[in-house]
Amino acid sequence: MNEREAFEAWAQEPPREMSIARYKADSRAWPDQYVQYEVQCSWQAWQARAALADAERARVAKRCAEIAGETVCDTHLPTGIRIYGTKAKAAILAEFPEAK
């Protein structure tokens, strides 16, 4: 479910029961916007919330990757070389590409 689908499901639930009718994409006045102004405002607030959540998720993932990369996971006993969490760091960055 994408953000718009999640929003529209939320908007139609009781007690809100909002109309999710939208102007057509080729409308000259308000293309692809909700007909009811309060629904359009709610959608814009929903999008702003999602953007903040995405930014926070990227920030946390980046910090986790930094910690993993700085953490000594093991020490090679014969040489004393420290082995860092580079695989964990790579896995975090692969899962959250926005964290790079």
N, C-alpha and C positions, 0 to 999 in steps of 0.2 A: 504494500500500500504506500503510495507516494504522499507527499505533504498535502496536496490538494484533496486527494481522496480521504485522508484522515480528517482534514478540516471539515469537509462536507458531511462526513459521517457524524462528527461532533455537532455541527450546526443543526442537523436535522433531528438530533435526539431530544426527547422531552427534558426539561421544560422549554428548551429554546425553540425547536420546531421551525427553524428559519427556512425561507425559500432560497434554494440555491440556483434559481434561474439566472442565466447570464446572457448578456448581449452577445450576438454572434461575433466571431473573430473579424468579420469584414464590416462591422458596424462603423458608421462614420462618427458617431458620438462617443461611445465608451466601449471600444472593442474588447471582448473577452472579460469584461468586468461584470460583477454581480449587479442585477437590476436594483436590488434594495441597497441603499447607501450604507445602512448599518451592517449589512452582511459584507460589503466591500471593505469597510473599515475593520471589521473583525478579521477578514482574510489578510489584510495588510499587517495587522498586529500579529497574527499567527506566523506569517512569513518572517517578521522581525524576530520573534521568539526562536524560530527554527535557525535563523542565521546566528544568533547568539549561542545557541546550543552547539551548533557545528563548530564555531570558533573555540568554544570552551573544550570540546572534545579533542580538537586538533592540538590545543595547548597542552592538555593533559597527556595525550599520546606522545607528543614531542618530549615532554619532561620524563615520561617513563622510559623512552628510548635513550635519553641522556643518562639516566640513572643506570640502566642496564649496561650501557657502554662503559660506564665508569666503575662498575662493580667487579671486584675480583671474585671470580667464580671458583677458581681452583689455582693451585700452584704446581707446576711440573717439578716433582721432587728432585730428580737428578740435576736439573739446571737452575732451579729456583725461579724460573720464568713464570710470571703471573699470567693467568688466562682470564681475560675479561669476558663479559657477557655480550660479545659481538653478535652471536647467533640470535640471542633474545632481542637485541636492538634491531637487527635486520628483520626479524619476524614482526615486531611492533610497527616498524615503518612500512612493511609490506601490507599489513592489515589496515593501517591508517595513513595512506599516501599524502593526505593533506597535512600531516605533521612534519613533513620535510622542510 
